[in-house]
Amino acid sequence: MAASVKRFWKTAEPIGTADGWGILLDGRALKTPARAAFVIHGQALAVAIAREWNACGAELQPSAMPLTGLANAAIDHVAPDPARFAADLARYGEGDLLCYRAQMPPTLVAAQSAHWDPLLDWARRRFEIDFAIANEVIHVSQPAPTIERLREAIERVDPFRLAALSPIVTIGGSLVGALALVERAFPVDTVWDAVSLDDRWQIERWGADAEAVAALAARHRDFLAAARFLDLLV
């Protein structure tokens, strides 16, 4: 979507099609920025996207329409080559945030264990894998079966979920956390609290720097929007 476009429609409404769900703007079918048919899966998602369009003011603001943006990304960028997109995300399994632990202070060590161990334990059971845990920032190689099975898991994800996983993985730095959300193994707030733990701890320890707080709030907003997109898919 363009950075700033004058509102050219009065009402938006979801409509069922033979292939899924679309959006009508004053009776005309919405298309993606690449001029592809805007066809999504799930009535709930279509209703939510229509609400984004109806909530627009005098100008279309992409930042206020995250669900529309993710759907456009799925159709225009992910669907043409989902394997390449999945491969890019799979690389995060080689250096998952949850595998890199602090050694001090004890309060942070305990907090990481409390927030991160349940996610890793879930992944161990779910994918029959194990993880190498590093107690320093130096890279540690994960077992080959772990990398392979996480890669296989992300490759099974459809383009729409892959589009949502992209911000979830890149914002949080955890492929394990993202897969837990896809499979609805943990609430979104639990995963967010895990992947944002270090940043929140730094703010609490050193004080609330306005720029850092604003950046974390923006990441939280985008993380929640992507997680909501996942929840609205069929």
Steps between C-alpha positions, in 0.01 A plus 500: 500500500613853431624707792211747475189461285183702524198297601317410180231269638204540732448147628688172502337162545615138494365272233519125459644373171558162343863514613459652846417850617551837339437864586270733310565873505174665394417179315835466321737214582815599685832406339848475645772757423625259231147498354433140598158391620465567872381157613546389859398202711257548783191712546626634832815637335297652215268673748798638695667629183179667386487673839852632443387660174182640653696646792727703269484875521548738210827327403598137476773431756670160453627497859140501622410204275734217605262217407462635148877535471564144611241366256659698218841362596367145501349535153762714326826393664465165677263297282716524183791324677405374847799262517749788479308698758485202736874440457575857607296456819642154569846652544385652827493148642879497485525784753171507685486766771376248756827308483724789610498547876647761727743393772430798726320650682304219668168681456540508121623140491192389690266710287640356175461149633142563611394656168710304252518144634128425448525597131811289444346209690194521276717496188697202631178302542330626187786444255700234690812716505744647747683832526852609574485775762768770507588688817674773302429707190740285296316301233425138582413250226171319536479124435443421133167317569374809685575728206347254256175445689447868568559563131246232409249653740526845346485358147158350578357843578277656232581840341257699715642365822852546367423866439391538862798303628746736336448791743449261792834330437697811414359708788543226757806320366346163583384244246387278786276773637351565157424132442336485843265777390421331169404184685322697773706327765541819706307829532646790307572694820709211631710491184537879492608509863764238416648663190492852646640400840855626448384838367252548781759399757748756363237774520408402855864486608635814334187711493241585239673663205229659287646375173542144624150492646350630174694244295384215724141622482516506119641147492225387737233654278633327188544171685141504624366592156678204341378267775145626450533431128591141585203465731257626237610251236293185455 
